[in-house]
Amino acid sequence: MEWGFTLAGLFVGVMIGMTGVGGGSLMTPILIFGFSIQPAIAVGTDLLFAAITKSGGVWAYWRHNVVDWLVVRRLATGSIPMTLITLWVLKSTGMGDGSHANLITNALGVALILTSSALLLKGTISRMLQARVGHPVVNAFYKLRQDEQHKAMATIVTGAFLGVMVTMSSVGAGALGAITLLFLYPKMKGVEIVATDIAHAVPLTAIAGLGHSTVGTVDWSLLSFLVIGSLPGIYIGSHLGIKISDRVMRPLLAVLLLLVGIKCLL
């Protein structure tokens, strides 16, 4: 079984390296459906797995000065308090006893479907917004992101939503955060969006994961096997990602996440 966990970590590490999509989208479903791990333990363990695997990326992006720390603070203003509140609610209502297995699985399904939609429709929605300039809804959206106070509030609300979803499902900090930044901050470069999203995801997943550990829903032995497999996987995936077109990998990954999300809800 230990080798199975290490291979799972290797596979997810390769996918992270190739696509940049957060490990939670893949690892949590693998643990629940592939290894029959209790949902709460799968989520708690995967949150710390995500924090560890993404921490190196924050350091690299920080050195290149491409992290927008103002946006990170705005997201964290919403996400951190909601993470703590969600943890308190789950703990108070029996998360450690496995009482929320169905709730967590359903939250995972919703998060996976939203993540899949973000991957599939990001380019399409962007083109539609550009093509329909002048439409009342589109104009309202553009006005929102041009007003600094409204944009700041929208970012905080987005962070709050991510705090709840990530704490309950370990999914959402990556693709959902990135697509929101893409629309709210159109002047940010692609690398800045990725860097800022990861810089927010690391403390969010770390705090949520440590919160799960206080309830007893983190398997430290399982976490060590996953990390051992993921580190070489990320290295391999980063090299394969150069050779395999992102236009091929992202749609395939999105369809896979969509199918798994539907399975979670059935």
C-alpha positions in Angstrom: 0.0 0.0 0.0 2.9 2.4 0.8 4.2 2.0 -2.7 0.7 2.8 -4.0 0.7 6.1 -2.1 4.2 6.9 -3.4 3.1 6.2 -7.0 0.0 8.3 -6.5 2.2 11.2 -5.3 4.5 10.6 -8.3 1.5 10.7 -10.7 0.0 13.9 -9.2 3.5 15.5 -9.1 3.9 14.9 -12.8 0.5 16.4 -13.5 1.3 19.5 -11.4 4.5 19.9 -13.2 2.9 19.6 -16.6 -0.3 21.6 -16.1 0.2 23.7 -13.0 -3.2 22.6 -11.7 -3.3 22.1 -8.0 -2.8 18.6 -6.6 -6.0 18.7 -4.6 -8.1 18.3 -7.8 -6.4 15.0 -8.4 -5.0 13.7 -5.1 -8.2 13.9 -3.0 -10.3 11.9 -5.5 -7.5 9.3 -5.8 -7.3 8.9 -2.1 -11.1 8.6 -1.7 -12.0 6.4 -4.6 -8.7 4.7 -5.3 -7.6 3.9 -1.7 -10.9 4.2 0.2 -9.5 6.8 2.5 -12.1 8.5 4.7 -13.0 11.8 3.0 -12.1 14.1 5.9 -8.7 12.4 6.2 -8.2 12.6 2.4 -8.9 16.3 2.4 -6.9 17.1 5.5 -3.8 15.2 4.4 -4.1 16.6 0.8 -4.2 20.2 2.1 -0.8 19.8 3.8 0.4 17.9 0.7 -0.6 20.9 -1.5 1.1 23.4 0.9 4.4 21.5 0.8 4.4 20.9 -3.0 3.6 24.5 -3.8 5.9 26.2 -1.2 8.9 25.8 -3.5 7.0 27.7 -6.2 6.4 30.7 -4.0 10.1 31.0 -3.2 11.0 30.9 -6.9 8.3 33.4 -7.9 9.2 35.7 -5.0 12.8 35.8 -6.2 11.7 36.9 -9.6 9.4 39.6 -8.1 6.2 38.6 -9.9 4.0 38.1 -6.8 1.4 40.9 -6.3 1.3 40.9 -2.5 -1.6 43.5 -2.4 -3.8 41.0 -4.2 -2.5 38.2 -1.9 -3.5 40.2 1.2 -6.9 40.9 -0.3 -7.6 37.2 -1.0 -6.2 36.2 2.5 -8.4 38.8 4.2 -11.4 36.8 3.0 -10.0 33.3 2.9 -8.2 32.9 6.3 -11.1 34.0 8.5 -13.6 31.8 6.5 -11.1 28.9 6.7 -11.0 29.2 10.5 -14.8 29.5 10.8 -15.4 26.5 8.5 -12.9 24.5 10.5 -14.7 25.4 13.8 -18.1 24.5 12.3 -16.9 21.2 11.0 -15.0 20.3 14.2 -18.0 21.3 16.4 -20.3 19.1 14.4 -18.2 15.9 14.4 -15.7 16.1 11.5 -13.2 13.9 13.4 -15.8 11.2 13.8 -16.4 10.9 10.1 -19.9 12.5 10.4 -19.4 14.7 7.3 -18.3 12.1 4.7 -21.3 12.9 2.4 -21.0 16.6 2.8 -17.3 16.6 2.0 -17.7 14.3 -1.0 -20.5 16.6 -2.4 -18.3 19.7 -1.8 -15.5 18.0 -3.6 -17.8 17.2 -6.5 -18.9 20.8 -6.8 -15.3 22.1 -6.5 -14.1 19.7 -9.2 -16.9 20.7 -11.6 -16.2 24.4 -11.0 -12.5 23.8 -11.5 -13.1 21.8 -14.7 -15.4 24.6 -16.0 -12.7 27.2 -15.3 -10.1 25.2 -17.2 -12.4 24.6 -20.2 -14.1 27.9 -20.4 -11.4 30.4 -19.4 -10.5 31.3 -23.0 -14.1 31.2 -24.2 -15.5 33.5 -21.5 -12.6 35.9 -22.0 -13.3 36.1 -25.8 -17.1 36.6 -25.1 -16.4 39.5 -22.7 -14.2 41.2 -25.3 -16.7 40.6 -28.1 -19.8 41.8 -26.2 -18.4 45.2 -25.0 -21.4 47.4 -24.7 -23.7 44.8 -23.3 -25.2 46.0 -19.9 -24.0 42.9 -18.0 -20.5 43.1 -19.6 -20.4 46.9 -18.9 -21.3 46.3 -15.3 -18.5 43.7 -15.0 -15.9 46.1 -16.5 -17.1 48.9 -14.2 -16.6 46.5 -11.2 -13.0 45.9 -12.0 -12.3 49.5 -12.9 -13.4 50.7 -9.5 -10.6 50.0 -7.0 -12.9 49.7 -3.9 -15.3 47.4 -5.7 -12.5 45.3 -7.1 -10.9 45.0 -3.6 -14.2 43.9 -2.1 -14.8 41.4 -4.9 -11.3 40.0 -4.3 -12.0 39.6 -0.6 -15.4 37.9 -1.3 -13.6 35.5 -3.7 -11.1 34.7 -1.0 -13.9 34.0 1.4 -15.5 31.6 -1.0 -12.1 29.9 -1.7 -11.6 29.6 2.1 -14.8 27.6 2.5 -14.3 25.4 -0.6 -10.7 24.6 0.0 -11.2 23.7 3.7 -14.0 21.4 2.9 -12.7 19.8 -0.3 -9.0 20.8 -0.7 -9.9 21.9 -4.2 -10.3 25.4 -5.7 -7.2 27.4 -4.6 -5.6 26.9 -8.0 -7.8 27.1 -11.1 -10.7 29.0 -9.5 -8.4 31.6 -7.9 -6.5 32.1 -11.1 -9.6 32.6 -13.3 -10.9 35.2 -10.9 -7.7 37.1 -10.9 -7.7 36.9 -14.7 -11.0 38.8 -14.8 -10.6 41.2 -11.9 -7.0 42.1 -12.8 -6.7 42.1 -16.6 -3.4 44.1 -16.5 -1.6 41.3 -14.6 0.6 39.1 -16.7 0.0 35.4 -16.9 3.1 34.6 -14.7 1.9 37.2 -12.2 -1.5 35.6 -11.9 0.0 32.1 -11.4 2.6 33.5 -8.9 0.0 35.5 -6.9 -2.4 32.6 -6.9 0.2 30.2 -5.6 1.4 32.7 -3.0 -2.2 32.8 -1.6 -2.7 29.1 -1.9 0.2 28.0 0.3 -0.8 29.8 3.5 -4.5 29.0 2.9 -3.8 25.2 2.4 -1.3 25.2 5.3 -3.7 26.8 7.8 -6.6 24.6 6.6 -4.4 21.5 6.8 -3.0 22.3 10.3 -6.6 23.0 11.4 -7.6 19.5 10.1 -4.6 18.0 12.0 -5.9 19.4 15.3 -9.1 17.4 14.7 -7.2 14.3 13.8 -8.0 14.2 10.1 -4.4 14.3 8.8 -2.6 11.0 8.3 1.1 12.0 8.7 2.4 8.6 7.4 0.3 8.9 4.3 1.5 12.5 3.8 5.1 11.4 3.9 4.6 8.8 1.2 2.7 11.2 -1.0 5.5 13.9 -0.7 8.3 11.4 -1.4 6.6 10.5 -4.7 5.6 14.0 -5.7 9.0 15.7 -5.5 10.5 13.7 -8.4 7.1 13.8 -10.1 7.1 17.6 -10.2 10.6 17.6 -11.6 9.7 15.1 -14.4 6.4 16.9 -15.2 8.1 20.3 -15.5 10.3 18.8 -18.2 7.5 16.9 -20.0 5.3 20.1 -19.9 7.8 21.7 -22.3 7.3 19.0 -24.9 3.5 18.4 -24.6 1.1 21.1 -25.7 -0.9 22.8 -22.9 -3.8 22.9 -25.4 -3.9 19.1 -25.3 -3.3 18.5 -21.6 -5.6 21.0 -20.0 -8.8 19.9 -21.9 -8.0 16.3 -21.1 -7.5 17.1 -17.4 -10.6 19.2 -17.4 -12.8 16.4 -18.7 -11.3 14.0 -16.2 -12.1 16.4 -13.3 -15.6 16.9 -14.6 -16.2 13.1 -14.7 -14.8 12.7 -11.2 -16.9 15.6 -10.0 -20.1 14.1 -11.3 -19.2 10.8 -9.7 -18.8 12.5 -6.3 -22.3 14.0 -6.6 -24.0 10.7 -7.7 
